[in-house]
Structures are given as structure tokens and as C-alpha cells.
Amino acid sequence: MRCRPGAFLMERSHLPYEFSYAEPNSLWVLKVPSAVLRARISRIEGLASLSLDATRGVGALFVDMIRHTAHRLTK
């Protein structure tokens, strides 16, 4: 799976995977227990194979929320 600039992805970290990048980049990792996700999102397995647009719509709202949360935690 590729995650282009301006996108994000969900991965199942309990399964093996490889991560690499060709150029310097910013990487944020947010770990959420699967039980927490399953309580709010049905069939989360289908989301693990998608690269989601973080520049508009719900993806942008999600990323904005994560940025805001990270900013609050660093204070």
C-alpha cells in the first residue's frame, strides 16, 4: 500500500508489515485499541487497505483533530 503526501492510512499493527520512504517526511502514529474502534466503526478491516485523503472532507477533519490534540498534549 502507498500513502501519498496529504493522505493517511490505518494499519493493523498486530500483523507484519514493511515501512519505507524515499524522501524525508513527517510521520505521526496514533495507536487506538481495536475494541475502541469496533465500538464506533463496523468492519474496520476494510479501512486497513485504504489510503485516505487528509486534505478535504472527513479525512481533513480527522487530521485537524489529531493535530489539535497533539498540540494540547505538548503544552
N, C-alpha and C positions, 0 to 999 in steps of 0.2 A: 504494500500500500504506500502511496506517496501522499505527503502532506505539503501542499504548495504554500508559499508565503500568503498570509492573510487567511489561513484556514486552521482548523484544529481537528483532532481526531480523538476518538475514545478507543482504548485498547484494553484487552483483558490481561492484566499484568500477571495473572497466575499461569498463563500459557507462555511458552518460549516465543521470543521474537528478536529480531535484529533491528538496531537503530544506527543510522549513519547520516551524515550530511556533508555536502560538498563545499559549502561556504559557511562562514561564521553566521550564527543565528541566535535568537533568543528562544529559550525553551522553558516553559512553565509546566510543572507536573502537579496535578491535583488528584489525589487518591481518595476515592469515595467507596466505601464498602458496598458490595453488590446488593446486600439486603436493603440498604438505603435507597439505591436506585430502583430496585424491583418494586419497592413500595410506592414509587411515583411514576415509573415508566414501564409499560408492559413490553415484553420481548426485547430486552436490552441487547441481546446477542446480535440482532440485526444492525444496531447502531455501531457495533465494533468494526464494521467493514466499510464505514463511510468517512470521507473527508468532508468536513462541514465548513461552510463559508462563515468566517468570523467578521466579515466587513459589512454585512447587512442583515436585516431581519432578526429572527430569534437567535441566530449564532452570534451576531454582534451584541445583542442584549446580554447573552450569557457571558461573553468575554468581558464586556464592560463591568458586569457584576463581579467577576473574578478579579479584575484589576482593582476595583474599588475595595474589595475585601482584602487583597494583598496590601494595599496602601494603609488600610486601617490596622493591619497586624504589625506593620513595621514601625508604627508610632509608639 
